[in-house]
């Protein structure tokens, strides 16, 4: 039932960056004068079909040194969530791989990466 680290074969060929990711980075650099070459706090929100799957994804992210919080659904149509906060260096060069990595983790538990955010200051 529990997945082992060797069960993950995550390709870091994320393809082309998404426009919303590039817009976020442009805002950080332009409006906040962020030095994107330095690691900073990132917050990921993932959604899962069940509490058990959200818990398992959270365990994996916690083992990767992320602070985890479970987000119960607010209504019958919403899915269980995981908020993960950690340190990462994200810039225009690696943002597609960054997104692909966390989308792959979410998918491996039947979930999806809802969104991510990054702090302006490292």
N, C-alpha and C positions, 0 to 999 in steps of 0.2 A: 504494500500500500504506500509506504513512504518512498519517495524518490531519492536516489543517491546522486551525488554530484556528477558521477560519470554517466548518468542517464541524460544529461543535458548536452546536446550538441548544437550550440547556438552559433550560427554563422554571423560574423560581424560584417557582412556585406549588406548594409542597410539600404543600398540603392541611393536614390536621389532624396535630398532633404525635403520635408514637407514645408509648404509655404508658411503654415502657422508656427512651426519651429523656428524658421528663419526670422519671422517677424518678432518672435519673442527675443531672440538673440540680438536682433537689430535694436530693439527697444532697450535692452540691457546696456548695450554698448553706446547707443546714441543718447538716450535720455538720462541714463545713470552713470555714464562714463565707466562702465564695468570693464575690467581687464579679464577677458574671457580665457586667457592662457592660464589663469589660476583656478584651482578647485574652489567650489562654493557649495553651499547647502542647496540640495535639490529636493523637491517634494513630488512624489509620484502618487497618483490615485488610480487604483485598479479596481475593476468590478468583476464579481464571480457569481456563478449560479447558485452557490450554497455556502453556508457558513463553514462547513468542513473544508471545502476547496479554498476559500479565502484564508482559513487558518493555515493550511499547508503552504500556500504561496507566501504567507507572512513569515512562516518558519524559515523558508528558504531565503527570503530577503533579510531576515534578522541574522541569519548565519553569514550574510555578506556585509554585516555591520550597519544595517539600516535600523533606525528606530521605527517600530511598527505600531499602528493603532488599527483596530477593527472598526468598521463603519457599518452598523446594522442598517438594513433598508428602512427608509422612512415611510414607505407605503408598499402595498402588495406588488406593484409593478417594478419597483427598484430592486437592484441586485445587491448582494453583500459586497462591501468595499474593504479595501486595505489602503491605508495611507502609510507610505514609507518615506522617511526623511533620512538623508545621508549626504555624504560629500562626493562630488564628482566634478570633473573638468569637462565642460561641454562648450563647444565652439562651432563655428560654421563648417569646419572640416569634419568633425566627428559626430555631429548631431544625428545624422541618419543611422549610424551604428548604435548610438546611445538609445535612440527610440527602438530600433530593431531588437536590441538586447532585452529591454523590459517588455516589449510586446510579446517576445518569444516566451519569456517566463510566465506572463499572464496566460497566454494560449496553452501552455503546458498543463494548466489547471482549469482549462475551459473558460478562461476569463479574457478580459481585454484591458489594455492601458487606456484609461479614460482621459487623463491629461497629466502633464508634468509642468512644474514651475521651478524657477531658479532664483536664488537671492542675488541682488545686485552687488553686494559686497562679499568678498571671500570670507 
